[in-house]
Amino acid sequence: MARLFKKGRVWYVTYYQAGERHRNSLGKDKKLALSKFKELVYRLSRNELIVSGKIPFDLCKSEFLDYARARHSEKTHHNYSIALGHLERYLEENERAPNLGSVDMAMLDRFVSFRLESPSPRGEGKKVERSTVNTELKAIKRFFNRAVELGYLRESPARKVRLLSLARKNPRFFGEGEASLILEDCEDAWARELYLFLLYTGLRIGEAQNLEWDDLDFEAKRILVRPKDFWQPKGREERAIPMHEVVFRLLMNKERKSRWVFTKQDGGKINVHSIETKFRRQLERLGIANANLHTWRHTFASYLMMRTGNIRAVQMLLGHKSIRTTEIYSHLSERHLHGIVGQLPGPKMGTLLGTPVVLPGRSMAQVVDKKVVGDTGFEPVTSTV
């Protein structure tokens, strides 16, 4: 039995299959929703959804996105929606695969080739980056795995589709000159405050957007990034960021317009898209290339690695579940190693690692049991190296 109903501006259908209750979004168009509903009822009556894998792609996509919205961050849900939208259009226009069961591995391989040749929205004449295609492939794999879990398919056609190999790129971060130039160039005080905050905390822009005054512990001088009813941080785990003195003074002097730490003029939550657009235009004006708001996060991590070499601490501050994610900054620790070697004593040393040193110009002498022994010592001299 299936039921069609409207909630808000969106039409939904609920139905039972194999003893499980399912709910799908059918969109805002009443006529289109009614058409999809009739097709679903017909397929349910023929038991085609599971037996033959002929569930319509768009119905399964809607269900998957509802599932993802409840379990992942808003950004992840958005990425899934874009990836499956690209795949759905490709299958309709190039493969004539209207349902889930008609998709095979060869089609997905051709989809990958198609996407690699697609124009990038980031600039005229550019192609979609391989990393972007990989992100879409990960979403598609999860989508088909979910279809298998629900019994819509016996096996995922994306199971053996491999991700594209990528050249390892070092993270782009702002040099101190670039960071200073950007901060000095800010026309709006709120923008400078936000960029300083991102630089000295390493927070993602979405984490800063959803930061509330209750998340700040001024006594312990720390910032709490934690899951909320209306928003989930990436990884859905809480972490604490110590307040740098710059951040502490910035927040202590900041006007409280509403529950949000960073707000628009009316006290409402900031709009990430508007800020990204504003920042991109500023970078273009200053002639700073290959950077965006996320570069502040890379800058935070890069500076810490260059000054401490402590990759475990950087991992914790960034909130990475796996240290492999943090390893993109590991090459920067070479500067830290140079600093360690530089701590060795200079040429006018008195002792080296607690052992007396014999200076050049004396008779041949070596150190034995912390005593200088000449070349006429009674016992053979043992090297200390």
C-alpha positions as CSV (number, residue, x, y, z in Angstrom):
1,M,0.0,0.0,0.0
2,A,1.3,3.4,-0.9
3,R,0.2,6.9,0.2
4,L,0.8,10.2,-1.4
5,F,0.9,13.3,0.8
6,K,2.2,16.9,0.9
7,K,4.4,18.3,3.7
8,G,5.2,22.0,3.4
9,R,5.8,22.6,-0.3
10,V,7.1,19.0,-1.1
11,W,5.2,15.9,-2.1
12,Y,6.1,12.6,-0.5
13,V,5.1,9.0,-0.9
14,T,5.3,6.3,1.7
15,Y,5.0,2.6,1.0
16,Y,5.9,-0.8,2.5
17,Q,8.2,-3.3,0.7
18,A,9.5,-6.5,2.2
19,G,8.1,-5.6,5.6
20,E,10.0,-2.2,5.6
21,R,8.4,1.2,5.5
22,H,9.9,3.6,2.9
23,R,9.4,7.3,2.3
24,N,10.5,9.2,-0.8
25,S,10.4,12.8,-1.9
26,L,8.7,13.4,-5.2
27,G,9.5,17.1,-5.6
28,K,7.3,20.2,-5.5
29,D,5.5,19.8,-8.8
30,K,2.1,18.2,-8.1
31,K,1.6,16.9,-11.6
32,L,5.0,15.3,-11.8
33,A,4.6,13.9,-8.2
34,L,1.3,12.3,-9.1
35,S,2.8,10.7,-12.2
36,K,5.7,9.2,-10.2
37,F,3.3,8.0,-7.6
38,K,1.2,6.1,-10.1
39,E,4.3,4.5,-11.6
40,L,5.4,3.4,-8.1
41,V,2.0,1.9,-7.3
42,Y,2.0,0.0,-10.6
43,R,5.5,-1.4,-10.0
44,L,4.6,-2.3,-6.4
45,S,1.6,-4.2,-7.7
46,R,3.9,-6.2,-10.0
47,N,6.6,-6.6,-7.3
48,E,9.1,-5.2,-9.7
49,L,11.0,-2.9,-7.4
50,I,13.1,-5.7,-5.7
51,V,12.6,-8.7,-8.0
52,S,13.7,-7.1,-11.2
53,G,15.6,-4.1,-9.9
54,K,13.4,-1.8,-12.0
55,I,12.9,0.9,-9.3
56,P,13.0,4.3,-11.0
57,F,16.4,6.0,-10.6
58,D,14.9,9.3,-9.4
59,L,12.8,7.6,-6.7
60,C,15.8,5.7,-5.3
61,K,17.9,8.9,-5.5
62,S,15.3,10.9,-3.5
63,E,15.2,8.2,-0.8
64,F,19.0,8.1,-0.6
65,L,19.2,11.9,-0.3
66,D,16.7,11.8,2.6
67,Y,18.8,9.1,4.2
68,A,22.0,11.1,3.7
69,R,20.4,14.3,5.0
70,A,19.7,12.6,8.4
71,R,23.2,11.2,8.7
72,H,25.7,13.5,7.2
73,S,26.6,17.2,7.1
74,E,24.7,19.7,4.9
75,K,27.8,20.0,2.7
76,T,28.0,16.2,2.2
77,H,24.3,16.0,1.4
78,H,24.8,18.8,-1.1
79,N,27.7,17.0,-2.8
80,Y,25.7,13.8,-3.0
81,S,22.9,15.6,-4.6
82,I,25.1,17.2,-7.2
83,A,26.9,13.9,-8.0
84,L,23.7,11.9,-8.4
85,G,22.2,14.7,-10.5
86,H,25.0,14.5,-12.9
87,L,24.7,10.7,-13.1
88,E,20.9,10.8,-13.6
89,R,21.2,13.3,-16.5
90,Y,23.9,11.3,-18.1
91,L,22.0,8.1,-17.9
92,E,18.8,9.7,-19.4
93,E,20.6,11.5,-22.2
94,N,23.4,9.1,-23.1
95,E,22.5,5.6,-21.9
96,R,18.7,5.5,-21.9
97,A,18.8,3.8,-18.5
98,P,15.6,4.8,-16.8
99,N,15.8,2.5,-13.8
100,L,18.3,1.3,-11.3
101,G,18.6,-2.3,-12.6
102,S,19.6,-1.2,-16.1
103,V,22.8,0.5,-14.9
104,D,26.0,-1.5,-15.3
105,M,29.8,-1.0,-14.7
106,A,30.5,-0.1,-18.4
107,M,28.0,2.8,-18.2
108,L,29.7,4.1,-15.1
109,D,33.1,3.9,-16.7
110,R,31.7,5.9,-19.7
111,F,30.2,8.4,-17.2
112,V,33.7,9.0,-15.7
113,S,35.1,9.7,-19.1
114,F,32.2,12.0,-19.9
115,R,32.7,14.0,-16.7
116,L,36.5,14.3,-17.3
117,E,35.6,16.1,-20.6
118,S,32.9,18.2,-19.1
119,P,33.6,22.0,-18.7
120,S,34.4,23.2,-15.2
121,P,32.2,25.9,-13.7
122,R,35.3,27.5,-12.2
123,G,36.7,29.0,-15.4
124,E,36.3,29.2,-19.2
125,G,38.2,26.5,-21.1
126,K,38.8,24.4,-18.0
127,K,37.7,20.8,-17.5
128,V,36.3,19.2,-14.4
129,E,39.2,18.2,-12.1
130,R,40.0,14.5,-11.4
131,S,39.5,15.1,-7.7
132,T,36.0,16.4,-8.4
133,V,35.2,13.2,-10.4
134,N,36.5,11.1,-7.5
135,T,34.2,12.9,-5.1
136,E,31.3,12.1,-7.3
137,L,32.4,8.5,-7.7
138,K,32.5,8.1,-3.9
139,A,28.9,9.4,-3.7
140,I,27.8,7.1,-6.5
141,K,29.4,4.1,-4.8
142,R,27.5,4.8,-1.6
143,F,24.3,5.3,-3.5
144,F,24.4,1.9,-5.1
145,N,25.6,0.3,-1.8
146,R,22.5,1.7,-0.2
147,A,20.3,0.3,-3.0
148,V,21.8,-3.2,-2.3
149,E,21.2,-2.8,1.4
150,L,17.5,-2.0,0.7
151,G,17.2,-5.0,-1.6
152,Y,16.7,-3.0,-4.7
153,L,19.8,-4.5,-6.4
154,R,21.6,-7.8,-5.8
155,E,25.0,-6.3,-6.5
156,S,26.3,-2.8,-6.9
157,P,27.4,-1.9,-10.5
158,A,29.9,0.5,-9.0
159,R,31.6,-2.2,-6.9
160,K,34.6,-2.6,-9.2
161,V,34.7,1.0,-10.5
162,R,38.1,2.4,-9.3
163,L,38.8,5.9,-8.3
164,L,41.1,7.9,-10.5
165,S,44.7,8.2,-9.6
166,L,45.7,11.7,-8.5
167,A,49.0,13.5,-8.4
168,R,49.8,14.3,-4.8
169,K,49.6,18.0,-4.3
170,N,51.0,20.0,-1.4
171,P,48.3,22.1,0.2
172,R,48.1,25.8,-0.9
173,F,48.6,28.1,2.1
174,F,49.0,31.9,2.4
175,G,52.5,33.1,3.0
176,E,52.9,35.6,5.7
177,G,53.1,38.4,3.2
178,E,49.9,37.3,1.4
179,A,48.0,36.9,4.7
180,S,49.1,40.4,5.8
181,L,48.1,41.9,2.5
182,I,44.7,40.3,2.6
183,L,44.0,41.5,6.1
184,E,45.2,45.0,5.5
185,D,43.1,45.2,2.3
186,C,39.8,44.3,4.0
187,E,37.3,47.2,3.6
188,D,34.9,45.7,6.2
189,A,35.9,45.2,9.8
190,W,33.6,42.1,10.0
191,A,35.5,40.5,7.1
192,R,38.9,41.1,8.7
193,E,37.6,39.6,12.0
194,L,36.3,36.5,10.2
195,Y,39.6,35.9,8.3
196,L,41.7,36.4,11.4
197,F,39.5,34.0,13.3
198,L,39.9,31.4,10.5
199,L,43.6,31.9,10.4
200,Y,44.1,31.4,14.2
201,T,41.6,28.6,14.7
202,G,41.7,26.4,11.6
203,L,37.9,26.1,11.6
204,R,36.0,25.4,8.4
205,I,33.9,28.2,7.2
206,G,30.7,26.2,8.0
207,E,31.9,25.7,11.5
208,A,32.5,29.4,12.0
209,Q,29.1,30.1,10.4
210,N,27.3,27.9,13.0
211,L,29.4,29.0,16.0
212,E,27.3,30.3,18.9
213,W,28.3,32.4,21.9
214,D,27.5,29.3,24.1
215,D,30.2,27.4,22.3
216,L,32.9,29.8,23.7
217,D,34.6,29.1,27.0
218,F,36.4,32.3,27.9
219,E,37.5,31.0,31.3
220,A,39.3,28.0,29.8
221,K,40.1,30.0,26.6
222,R,38.8,27.4,24.2
223,I,36.3,27.1,21.4
224,L,33.9,24.1,21.2
225,V,33.0,22.7,17.8
226,R,30.1,20.3,18.5
227,P,27.1,18.7,16.9
228,K,23.7,20.5,17.2
229,D,20.1,19.7,16.4
230,F,20.2,22.0,13.3
231,W,23.8,21.3,12.1
232,Q,26.5,18.7,12.3
233,P,30.2,19.3,11.9
234,K,32.2,17.1,9.6
235,G,32.8,13.8,11.3
236,R,29.9,14.5,13.8
237,E,32.4,14.7,16.6
238,E,33.1,17.4,19.2
239,R,36.5,19.0,19.5
240,A,38.0,21.9,21.4
241,I,40.3,24.6,19.9
242,P,42.5,26.6,22.3
243,M,42.0,30.4,21.9
244,H,45.1,32.1,20.6
245,E,45.6,35.5,22.3
246,V,44.6,37.2,19.0
247,V,41.3,35.3,18.9
248,F,40.6,35.8,22.6
249,R,40.9,39.6,22.3
250,L,38.9,39.6,19.1
251,L,36.0,37.7,20.6
252,M,36.1,39.6,23.9
253,N,35.7,42.9,22.0
254,K,33.2,41.7,19.6
255,E,29.6,43.0,19.7
256,R,26.9,40.4,20.5
257,K,24.1,41.0,18.0
258,S,22.4,37.6,18.4
259,R,23.2,33.9,19.3
260,W,25.6,33.7,16.4
261,V,29.2,34.8,16.8
262,F,29.6,35.9,13.2
263,T,26.5,37.7,11.9
264,K,25.1,39.9,9.2
265,Q,24.2,43.5,10.0
266,D,20.7,42.4,11.2
267,G,22.2,39.7,13.5
268,G,21.3,36.8,11.2
269,K,23.6,34.0,10.4
270,I,26.2,34.8,7.8
271,N,25.8,33.5,4.2
272,V,28.8,31.3,3.2
273,H,28.2,31.7,-0.5
274,S,28.2,35.5,-0.3
275,I,31.4,35.6,1.7
276,E,33.1,33.2,-0.6
277,T,32.2,35.4,-3.6
278,K,33.4,38.5,-1.8
279,F,36.7,36.8,-0.8
280,R,37.3,35.5,-4.4
281,R,36.9,39.0,-5.8
282,Q,39.3,40.4,-3.3
283,L,41.9,37.8,-4.1
284,E,41.5,38.5,-7.8
285,R,42.0,42.2,-7.2
286,L,45.2,41.5,-5.2
287,G,46.5,39.1,-7.8
288,I,46.5,36.1,-5.4
289,A,45.8,32.9,-7.3
290,N,44.7,29.4,-6.5
291,A,43.1,30.2,-3.1
292,N,39.8,30.4,-1.4
293,L,38.3,30.6,2.1
294,H,39.5,27.1,2.9
295,T,43.0,28.2,2.3
296,W,42.9,29.9,5.8
297,R,42.5,26.4,7.3
298,H,45.5,25.1,5.2
299,T,47.5,28.1,6.4
300,F,46.7,27.4,10.1
301,A,47.8,23.8,9.7
302,S,50.9,24.6,7.6
303,Y,52.2,27.2,10.1
304,L,51.8,24.8,13.0
305,M,53.6,22.1,11.1
306,M,56.5,24.4,10.2
307,R,56.9,25.6,13.7
308,T,56.3,22.4,15.7
309,G,56.4,19.4,13.4
310,N,53.7,17.8,15.7
311,I,51.4,16.1,13.2
312,R,49.3,14.4,15.9
313,A,48.5,17.8,17.5
314,V,47.6,19.2,14.1
315,Q,45.3,16.2,13.4
316,M,43.4,16.8,16.7
317,L,43.0,20.5,16.1
318,L,41.7,20.0,12.5
319,G,39.4,17.2,13.6
320,H,40.7,14.6,11.2
321,K,39.6,11.1,12.0
322,S,42.6,9.6,10.2
323,I,46.1,10.9,10.5
324,R,46.5,10.0,6.8
325,T,44.3,13.0,6.0
326,T,46.7,15.2,8.0
327,E,49.8,13.8,6.3
328,I,49.4,16.3,3.4
329,Y,51.2,18.7,5.7
330,S,54.0,16.3,6.7
331,H,56.5,17.7,4.1
332,L,56.4,21.0,5.9
333,S,57.9,19.5,9.1
334,E,61.3,19.5,7.3
335,R,61.6,23.1,8.5
336,H,61.0,21.9,12.0
337,L,63.8,19.3,11.6
338,H,66.2,22.0,10.5
339,G,65.3,23.9,13.6
340,I,66.1,20.8,15.8
341,V,69.4,20.3,14.1
342,G,70.1,24.0,14.5
343,Q,69.9,23.5,18.3
344,L,73.2,21.6,18.3
345,P,76.0,23.6,20.0
346,G,78.3,25.9,18.0
347,P,82.0,25.3,17.2
348,K,83.1,26.9,20.6
349,M,81.5,24.1,22.5
350,G,82.5,22.9,25.9
351,T,80.6,19.6,26.0
352,L,78.6,17.6,23.5
353,L,75.7,15.7,24.9
354,G,77.3,15.9,28.3
355,T,80.7,14.6,27.2
356,P,83.8,16.9,27.4
357,V,85.1,17.9,24.0
358,V,88.8,18.1,23.2
359,L,89.6,21.1,21.1
360,P,92.0,21.0,18.1
361,G,95.6,21.9,18.6
362,R,96.3,19.7,21.6
363,S,98.3,16.5,21.6
364,M,96.3,13.5,20.3
365,A,93.8,12.9,23.1
366,Q,90.4,11.2,23.3
367,V,87.8,10.9,25.9
368,V,87.7,7.8,28.1
369,D,85.3,7.5,31.0
370,K,84.7,11.3,30.8
371,K,88.5,12.0,31.2
372,V,90.9,13.3,28.6
373,V,93.6,10.6,27.9
374,G,96.7,11.4,25.8
375,D,98.4,9.2,23.2
376,T,100.6,7.6,25.9
377,G,97.7,6.4,27.9
378,F,98.2,3.0,29.5
379,E,95.1,1.4,28.0
380,P,93.9,1.4,24.4
381,V,91.5,4.3,23.8
382,T,87.9,3.5,22.9
383,S,86.2,5.8,20.4
384,T,83.2,7.7,21.8
385,V,81.6,8.1,18.4
